[in-house]
Amino acid sequence: MIEAHRAVPLPLIRTALTTEAEEVAALHHRARSTYYPDGLPEDGTDWPARWREAIGRPDGTVLCAVRDGRLAGIASFRVPDGGPAHTVKLFQFHVEPDLWGSGIGSALHRACAEQWRADGHRGAVLDVHAGNHRARRFYARHGWSPDPLHPPAPDDHHLHLRWSVPAGSPGDGAGNEPH
């Protein structure tokens, strides 16, 4: 018997609301917890407050992916302080772990790319935790590569990646679904 594949609906991608900061912080915590083998280190950061600040920044954007009325992914980006106006930094990018492989990450990445292109950015940068192999594979499949301007030091916990924002038609730079 041939198994029929069920179509999975694309998520709604929209700007996050400051009233969602607690929910965004909780998703952020769940996603980050997956790549720390000894548990997520507590550094005293008030993440809901940090997310309220990020969502409310006039010079930044926090997108969220919503599927079936549930927050499914988040992306936070802006031109970094002192950075070139044509380069945007992806500060946070997380998908709800139980939704990995469902297309949320690619849809959210595509929405980021479309926004960056609309804002006139030519490039994007990010830092990825060196031990987060899933995220590193995701970014590689979407065309991100090591940033030659910021090679990692031997004791770095993060890798610096760079991506060229495609000109012209919308798209995410890759056609395959990573998560």
C-alpha positions in Angstrom: 0.0 0.0 0.0 1.3 3.4 -0.9 1.4 5.9 2.0 -0.1 9.2 1.1 1.8 12.3 2.2 -0.2 14.8 4.0 0.3 18.5 3.0 1.6 20.5 6.0 0.3 24.1 6.0 2.9 26.8 5.9 3.1 28.9 9.0 1.8 32.5 9.2 4.8 34.8 9.5 4.2 38.1 11.2 5.8 40.7 13.5 6.0 39.7 17.1 4.0 41.6 19.7 5.5 42.9 22.9 2.7 41.1 24.8 4.2 37.8 23.5 7.6 38.4 25.1 7.0 35.7 27.8 6.0 33.1 25.1 8.9 34.1 22.9 11.3 33.8 25.8 9.9 30.3 26.6 10.4 29.1 23.0 13.9 30.6 23.0 14.7 28.7 26.2 13.3 25.4 24.9 15.2 25.6 21.6 18.5 26.7 23.2 18.3 23.9 25.8 18.6 21.3 23.1 22.3 22.0 22.3 23.7 22.4 25.8 24.6 18.8 26.9 24.9 19.9 30.6 21.8 22.0 30.5 21.3 25.7 29.6 23.6 27.8 31.7 21.8 30.4 33.9 23.5 33.7 33.4 20.9 35.9 35.2 19.5 37.3 32.0 15.9 38.4 32.2 15.0 37.0 28.8 11.3 38.2 28.8 12.6 41.7 29.4 15.3 41.3 26.7 12.6 40.0 24.2 10.3 42.9 25.1 13.2 45.3 24.3 14.0 43.5 21.0 10.4 43.5 19.9 10.0 47.2 20.8 13.2 48.4 19.1 12.3 50.8 16.3 15.5 49.8 14.5 15.0 46.0 14.8 12.5 43.4 13.7 11.3 40.2 15.5 9.4 37.9 13.2 7.4 35.0 14.5 6.0 31.9 12.8 2.6 30.8 14.0 1.1 27.4 13.1 -2.3 26.3 14.4 -2.5 29.3 16.6 0.7 28.4 18.4 4.1 30.3 18.3 6.3 28.0 16.3 9.4 30.0 15.5 11.1 33.4 16.1 13.8 35.5 14.3 15.3 38.7 15.6 17.5 40.9 13.4 18.7 44.5 12.9 21.8 46.3 11.7 24.2 45.9 14.5 25.4 49.0 16.4 28.3 50.5 14.4 27.8 48.0 11.6 27.5 48.8 7.9 23.9 49.8 6.9 23.9 47.2 4.1 24.5 44.3 6.5 21.9 42.9 8.9 22.7 40.7 11.8 20.4 37.7 12.7 20.7 37.8 16.5 18.2 35.0 17.3 16.6 32.3 15.2 14.7 29.5 16.9 12.1 26.9 16.0 10.0 25.0 18.5 12.0 21.7 18.9 8.9 19.5 18.5 8.2 21.2 15.1 11.7 20.6 13.6 11.4 19.1 10.2 8.0 20.7 9.5 9.1 23.6 7.3 8.9 26.3 9.9 12.6 27.1 9.8 12.7 27.4 6.0 9.6 29.6 5.9 11.0 31.8 8.6 14.3 32.1 6.9 12.6 32.9 3.6 10.6 35.7 5.4 13.8 37.1 6.9 15.4 37.1 3.4 12.4 38.9 1.9 12.5 41.5 4.6 16.2 42.0 4.3 15.9 42.5 0.5 13.0 44.9 0.9 15.1 46.9 3.4 18.0 47.1 1.0 20.5 44.8 2.8 23.0 43.1 0.7 24.4 40.8 3.3 23.6 39.1 6.7 25.7 37.8 9.5 25.1 35.7 12.5 26.9 33.8 15.3 26.0 30.2 15.8 26.9 28.1 18.9 29.8 25.8 17.8 28.1 22.8 19.4 24.7 23.4 17.7 25.3 21.0 14.8 21.6 21.0 13.7 21.6 24.8 13.3 25.0 24.7 11.5 23.6 22.2 9.0 20.5 24.3 8.6 22.4 27.5 7.8 24.8 25.6 5.5 21.8 24.3 3.5 20.5 27.8 3.2 23.8 29.2 1.8 25.4 30.6 4.9 29.2 30.2 5.1 32.0 31.0 7.6 32.7 34.7 7.7 36.3 35.2 6.5 36.4 38.6 8.3 35.9 36.8 11.7 37.6 33.4 11.7 37.1 31.5 15.0 39.7 31.5 17.7 40.6 28.0 19.1 38.5 28.6 22.2 35.5 30.3 20.6 32.1 28.9 21.5 30.5 30.6 18.5 31.1 30.5 14.7 30.6 33.6 12.6 28.6 33.0 9.4 27.9 35.3 6.5 25.1 35.2 3.8 24.6 37.2 0.7 21.0 38.4 0.3 19.8 37.4 -3.1 18.7 40.2 -5.4 15.6 39.8 -7.5 12.9 37.2 -6.9 12.0 36.2 -3.4 13.5 33.0 -2.0 15.8 31.7 0.7 18.8 30.8 -1.3 18.1 27.1 -1.0 15.3 24.8 -1.9 15.7 22.1 0.6 14.0 21.8 4.0 16.4 21.5 6.9 14.4 21.2 10.1 
